[in-house]
Every structure is written in C-alpha cells, then in structure tokens.
Amino acid sequence: MRSIALFGGTFNPVHFGHLRMALELKETLGFDEMRLLPSHQPAHRAQPGVTANARRDMLALALEHCPALQLDERELQRQGPTYTVDTLQALRAELGNQVSISFCMGLDSLLGLPGWHRWQQLIRLAHLVVVTRPGWQLPEQGPVAELLAAHRGDVDVLKQQAAGSLVLREQTLLPISATEIRSLIASNRSPQYLLPQRVLDYIQTHQLYKSDNQ
C-alpha cells in the first residue's frame, strides 16, 4: 500500500531538529512521501509572531535541495484555527482508502492529545507515529494509555492498512528548539549551525525575531 506521512508544526523557524527527524522517519519507516505541513493558525498554542507566509518561505528554502521531503501548504490555505482532524479528513477524501496516511508527532503531543479538537477521530483517519526519546515514560492510565492499549501496532502495519494504529518510534533527537533560536536572535546572538544557512539568511534579510514576542 502506498504510504504518505505528514509532519506538522509551526516551523517558527524550521531548524535541523525538524528536518533530521522527518528525514529519518521517511527512510527508516519506508514512507513513499514525507510531507512537512506548516500550520496557519495553530489551535493548541499561541499564534506565531511571524506570518504564515514567512514560515512557509523559510520551510521552502530548507527543503529546496532535499527531494525526500516535501512541503504541503494545505493548512495555510484555510482560514481560522488549524485543526489536524480537518486536515486528515480532507486528505483522506482526496486519497481514498487505498493509501496509508501517517501523522507524525512527538511524545509531548501525544500526551496532550485529549485537548485536541475531535481527537478520538484521528486514529480512524490515519496512523499516529509517535517519536519518543530514549528514557521517556508512557502513561499507565488515562485516555492516552487507553488509546495505546487499543491501537498500538508495529511498523509493518504502516504499509498494510490505511489507518488505525499507533506506532511508537524511539529516536535520538537533535536538542534544538525554535524557542531557543528565537531567543538567541532577540538577544543579538547567532543561531548559526542550528538551522539551514538559507533560512538564517532569510531571517536576517527580513529582520525576523528581533523581539521576544516573535
């Protein structure tokens, strides 16, 4: 079965931690496509101080020489808050039920899943691929524990079924954060080597993140 993976986020700004994780997931799990999906107006966090167009432009620059990763702009074309369930519904309607869709997230996002809009429907529309850091503990009770108990599967299912499984993937993540990068720039310090040079050039040209509220 053809398999498509989505990796969403604000990418404010995109950095090597994002890019390396997406590339490793595509290669190790054998996805046919890995799409990076910048959100327009995230519903579960503060609105980014930098425009959606700027975040998209930085991501496009970062992906320009990496054909393994693709930019998907569908969430930027919607007005109002960005809900993952709406994105997955639209993609499922577009692709039908003969394509496997996986939505990739970190363990912190999984733990916060009960606060997401119509979160119970996500697993019906796609697989959830959760990247865990070595040593992290999974919940033993509550709605997330129940979701794990009901839907936890192995990697093979990502090629065999269209949706319905939660797959855990332990991965050593680069210790880079967009918050740190924004803080460095606001403090007139350099974030060089934390993100692609072309992205840094764009930030400097457009004078982004010069104040803490961005």
Contacts in CASP RR format, 6 or more apart in sequence:
PFRMAT RR
TARGET T0000
AUTHOR 0000-0000-0000
METHOD contacts of the structure
MODEL  1
MRSIALFGGTFNPVHFGHLRMALELKETLGFDEMRLLPSHQPAHRAQPGV
TANARRDMLALALEHCPALQLDERELQRQGPTYTVDTLQALRAELGNQVS
ISFCMGLDSLLGLPGWHRWQQLIRLAHLVVVTRPGWQLPEQGPVAELLAA
HRGDVDVLKQQAAGSLVLREQTLLPISATEIRSLIASNRSPQYLLPQRVL
DYIQTHQLYKSDNQ
1 98 0 8 1.000
1 99 0 8 1.000
1 100 0 8 1.000
1 159 0 8 1.000
1 160 0 8 1.000
1 161 0 8 1.000
1 162 0 8 1.000
2 32 0 8 1.000
2 98 0 8 1.000
2 99 0 8 1.000
2 100 0 8 1.000
3 30 0 8 1.000
3 31 0 8 1.000
3 32 0 8 1.000
3 33 0 8 1.000
3 99 0 8 1.000
3 100 0 8 1.000
3 101 0 8 1.000
3 102 0 8 1.000
3 158 0 8 1.000
3 159 0 8 1.000
4 31 0 8 1.000
4 32 0 8 1.000
4 33 0 8 1.000
4 35 0 8 1.000
4 91 0 8 1.000
4 95 0 8 1.000
4 99 0 8 1.000
4 100 0 8 1.000
4 101 0 8 1.000
4 102 0 8 1.000
5 25 0 8 1.000
5 26 0 8 1.000
5 29 0 8 1.000
5 31 0 8 1.000
5 33 0 8 1.000
5 34 0 8 1.000
5 35 0 8 1.000
5 101 0 8 1.000
5 102 0 8 1.000
5 103 0 8 1.000
5 104 0 8 1.000
5 129 0 8 1.000
6 35 0 8 1.000
6 37 0 8 1.000
6 72 0 8 1.000
6 87 0 8 1.000
6 88 0 8 1.000
6 91 0 8 1.000
6 101 0 8 1.000
6 102 0 8 1.000
6 103 0 8 1.000
6 104 0 8 1.000
6 126 0 8 1.000
7 18 0 8 1.000
7 21 0 8 1.000
7 22 0 8 1.000
7 25 0 8 1.000
7 34 0 8 1.000
7 35 0 8 1.000
7 36 0 8 1.000
7 37 0 8 1.000
7 104 0 8 1.000
8 36 0 8 1.000
8 37 0 8 1.000
8 38 0 8 1.000
8 39 0 8 1.000
8 103 0 8 1.000
8 104 0 8 1.000
8 105 0 8 1.000
9 37 0 8 1.000
9 38 0 8 1.000
9 39 0 8 1.000
9 42 0 8 1.000
10 38 0 8 1.000
10 39 0 8 1.000
10 42 0 8 1.000
10 45 0 8 1.000
10 48 0 8 1.000
10 55 0 8 1.000
10 178 0 8 1.000
11 18 0 8 1.000
11 36 0 8 1.000
11 38 0 8 1.000
11 55 0 8 1.000
11 58 0 8 1.000
11 59 0 8 1.000
11 178 0 8 1.000
12 48 0 8 1.000
12 49 0 8 1.000
12 50 0 8 1.000
12 55 0 8 1.000
12 178 0 8 1.000
12 182 0 8 1.000
13 50 0 8 1.000
13 55 0 8 1.000
13 58 0 8 1.000
13 178 0 8 1.000
13 181 0 8 1.000
13 182 0 8 1.000
13 195 0 8 1.000
13 199 0 8 1.000
13 203 0 8 1.000
13 208 0 8 1.000
13 209 0 8 1.000
14 36 0 8 1.000
14 55 0 8 1.000
14 58 0 8 1.000
14 59 0 8 1.000
14 62 0 8 1.000
14 178 0 8 1.000
14 195 0 8 1.000
14 196 0 8 1.000
14 199 0 8 1.000
15 176 0 8 1.000
15 177 0 8 1.000
15 178 0 8 1.000
15 181 0 8 1.000
15 194 0 8 1.000
15 195 0 8 1.000
15 199 0 8 1.000
16 174 0 8 1.000
16 176 0 8 1.000
16 194 0 8 1.000
16 195 0 8 1.000
16 196 0 8 1.000
17 173 0 8 1.000
17 174 0 8 1.000
17 176 0 8 1.000
18 36 0 8 1.000
19 62 0 8 1.000
19 63 0 8 1.000
19 66 0 8 1.000
19 69 0 8 1.000
19 196 0 8 1.000
20 174 0 8 1.000
21 131 0 8 1.000
21 171 0 8 1.000
21 173 0 8 1.000
21 174 0 8 1.000
22 34 0 8 1.000
22 36 0 8 1.000
22 69 0 8 1.000
22 104 0 8 1.000
23 34 0 8 1.000
23 66 0 8 1.000
23 68 0 8 1.000
23 69 0 8 1.000
24 171 0 8 1.000
25 31 0 8 1.000
25 34 0 8 1.000
25 104 0 8 1.000
25 129 0 8 1.000
25 131 0 8 1.000
25 169 0 8 1.000
25 171 0 8 1.000
26 33 0 8 1.000
26 34 0 8 1.000
26 68 0 8 1.000
26 69 0 8 1.000
27 68 0 8 1.000
28 169 0 8 1.000
29 102 0 8 1.000
29 129 0 8 1.000
29 155 0 8 1.000
29 158 0 8 1.000
29 169 0 8 1.000
30 158 0 8 1.000
30 159 0 8 1.000
31 102 0 8 1.000
31 158 0 8 1.000
33 70 0 8 1.000
34 68 0 8 1.000
34 69 0 8 1.000
34 70 0 8 1.000
35 69 0 8 1.000
35 70 0 8 1.000
35 71 0 8 1.000
35 72 0 8 1.000
36 59 0 8 1.000
36 63 0 8 1.000
36 69 0 8 1.000
36 70 0 8 1.000
36 71 0 8 1.000
36 72 0 8 1.000
37 72 0 8 1.000
37 74 0 8 1.000
37 75 0 8 1.000
37 87 0 8 1.000
38 52 0 8 1.000
38 55 0 8 1.000
38 56 0 8 1.000
38 59 0 8 1.000
38 71 0 8 1.000
38 73 0 8 1.000
38 75 0 8 1.000
38 76 0 8 1.000
39 52 0 8 1.000
39 75 0 8 1.000
39 82 0 8 1.000
40 52 0 8 1.000
40 75 0 8 1.000
40 76 0 8 1.000
40 77 0 8 1.000
40 78 0 8 1.000
40 79 0 8 1.000
40 80 0 8 1.000
40 82 0 8 1.000
41 47 0 8 1.000
41 52 0 8 1.000
41 80 0 8 1.000
41 81 0 8 1.000
41 82 0 8 1.000
42 48 0 8 1.000
42 81 0 8 1.000
42 82 0 8 1.000
43 81 0 8 1.000
43 82 0 8 1.000
43 83 0 8 1.000
43 116 0 8 1.000
43 117 0 8 1.000
44 115 0 8 1.000
44 116 0 8 1.000
48 55 0 8 1.000
48 214 0 8 1.000
49 213 0 8 1.000
49 214 0 8 1.000
50 208 0 8 1.000
50 209 0 8 1.000
50 214 0 8 1.000
52 76 0 8 1.000
53 76 0 8 1.000
54 202 0 8 1.000
54 206 0 8 1.000
54 208 0 8 1.000
56 71 0 8 1.000
56 73 0 8 1.000
56 76 0 8 1.000
57 202 0 8 1.000
58 199 0 8 1.000
58 202 0 8 1.000
58 203 0 8 1.000
59 71 0 8 1.000
60 71 0 8 1.000
61 196 0 8 1.000
61 198 0 8 1.000
61 199 0 8 1.000
61 202 0 8 1.000
62 195 0 8 1.000
62 196 0 8 1.000
62 198 0 8 1.000
62 199 0 8 1.000
63 69 0 8 1.000
63 70 0 8 1.000
63 71 0 8 1.000
64 198 0 8 1.000
74 87 0 8 1.000
74 90 0 8 1.000
74 91 0 8 1.000
75 82 0 8 1.000
75 87 0 8 1.000
78 86 0 8 1.000
83 116 0 8 1.000
83 117 0 8 1.000
83 118 0 8 1.000
84 103 0 8 1.000
84 116 0 8 1.000
84 117 0 8 1.000
84 122 0 8 1.000
85 116 0 8 1.000
85 117 0 8 1.000
85 118 0 8 1.000
85 119 0 8 1.000
85 121 0 8 1.000
85 122 0 8 1.000
85 125 0 8 1.000
88 101 0 8 1.000
88 103 0 8 1.000
88 122 0 8 1.000
88 125 0 8 1.000
88 126 0 8 1.000
89 121 0 8 1.000
89 125 0 8 1.000
91 101 0 8 1.000
92 101 0 8 1.000
92 125 0 8 1.000
92 126 0 8 1.000
92 163 0 8 1.000
95 101 0 8 1.000
96 162 0 8 1.000
97 162 0 8 1.000
98 162 0 8 1.000
99 162 0 8 1.000
100 127 0 8 1.000
100 158 0 8 1.000
100 159 0 8 1.000
100 160 0 8 1.000
100 161 0 8 1.000
100 162 0 8 1.000
100 163 0 8 1.000
101 125 0 8 1.000
101 126 0 8 1.000
101 127 0 8 1.000
101 162 0 8 1.000
101 163 0 8 1.000
102 126 0 8 1.000
102 127 0 8 1.000
102 128 0 8 1.000
102 129 0 8 1.000
102 158 0 8 1.000
102 167 0 8 1.000
103 122 0 8 1.000
103 126 0 8 1.000
103 127 0 8 1.000
103 128 0 8 1.000
103 129 0 8 1.000
104 129 0 8 1.000
104 130 0 8 1.000
104 131 0 8 1.000
105 128 0 8 1.000
105 129 0 8 1.000
105 130 0 8 1.000
105 131 0 8 1.000
106 130 0 8 1.000
106 131 0 8 1.000
106 132 0 8 1.000
107 130 0 8 1.000
107 131 0 8 1.000
107 132 0 8 1.000
107 133 0 8 1.000
107 136 0 8 1.000
107 138 0 8 1.000
109 130 0 8 1.000
110 128 0 8 1.000
110 130 0 8 1.000
110 144 0 8 1.000
111 139 0 8 1.000
111 144 0 8 1.000
112 144 0 8 1.000
113 119 0 8 1.000
113 122 0 8 1.000
113 143 0 8 1.000
113 144 0 8 1.000
113 147 0 8 1.000
114 143 0 8 1.000
114 144 0 8 1.000
116 122 0 8 1.000
122 128 0 8 1.000
123 147 0 8 1.000
123 151 0 8 1.000
123 163 0 8 1.000
123 164 0 8 1.000
123 165 0 8 1.000
123 166 0 8 1.000
124 163 0 8 1.000
124 164 0 8 1.000
125 163 0 8 1.000
126 163 0 8 1.000
126 164 0 8 1.000
127 157 0 8 1.000
127 158 0 8 1.000
127 161 0 8 1.000
127 163 0 8 1.000
127 164 0 8 1.000
127 165 0 8 1.000
127 166 0 8 1.000
127 167 0 8 1.000
128 151 0 8 1.000
128 165 0 8 1.000
128 166 0 8 1.000
128 167 0 8 1.000
129 158 0 8 1.000
129 167 0 8 1.000
129 169 0 8 1.000
130 166 0 8 1.000
130 167 0 8 1.000
130 168 0 8 1.000
130 169 0 8 1.000
131 169 0 8 1.000
131 170 0 8 1.000
131 171 0 8 1.000
131 173 0 8 1.000
132 138 0 8 1.000
132 168 0 8 1.000
132 169 0 8 1.000
132 170 0 8 1.000
132 171 0 8 1.000
133 170 0 8 1.000
133 171 0 8 1.000
133 172 0 8 1.000
133 173 0 8 1.000
134 170 0 8 1.000
134 172 0 8 1.000
138 144 0 8 1.000
138 145 0 8 1.000
138 148 0 8 1.000
138 168 0 8 1.000
139 145 0 8 1.000
139 148 0 8 1.000
147 166 0 8 1.000
148 166 0 8 1.000
151 164 0 8 1.000
151 165 0 8 1.000
151 166 0 8 1.000
152 165 0 8 1.000
152 166 0 8 1.000
152 167 0 8 1.000
152 168 0 8 1.000
153 165 0 8 1.000
153 166 0 8 1.000
153 167 0 8 1.000
154 167 0 8 1.000
155 167 0 8 1.000
155 169 0 8 1.000
157 164 0 8 1.000
157 165 0 8 1.000
157 167 0 8 1.000
158 165 0 8 1.000
158 167 0 8 1.000
176 194 0 8 1.000
176 195 0 8 1.000
180 191 0 8 1.000
180 194 0 8 1.000
181 191 0 8 1.000
181 194 0 8 1.000
181 195 0 8 1.000
181 209 0 8 1.000
182 209 0 8 1.000
182 212 0 8 1.000
182 214 0 8 1.000
183 212 0 8 1.000
184 190 0 8 1.000
184 191 0 8 1.000
184 194 0 8 1.000
185 191 0 8 1.000
185 203 0 8 1.000
185 208 0 8 1.000
185 209 0 8 1.000
185 210 0 8 1.000
186 209 0 8 1.000
186 210 0 8 1.000
186 211 0 8 1.000
186 212 0 8 1.000
186 214 0 8 1.000
191 200 0 8 1.000
192 200 0 8 1.000
202 208 0 8 1.000
203 209 0 8 1.000
208 214 0 8 1.000
END
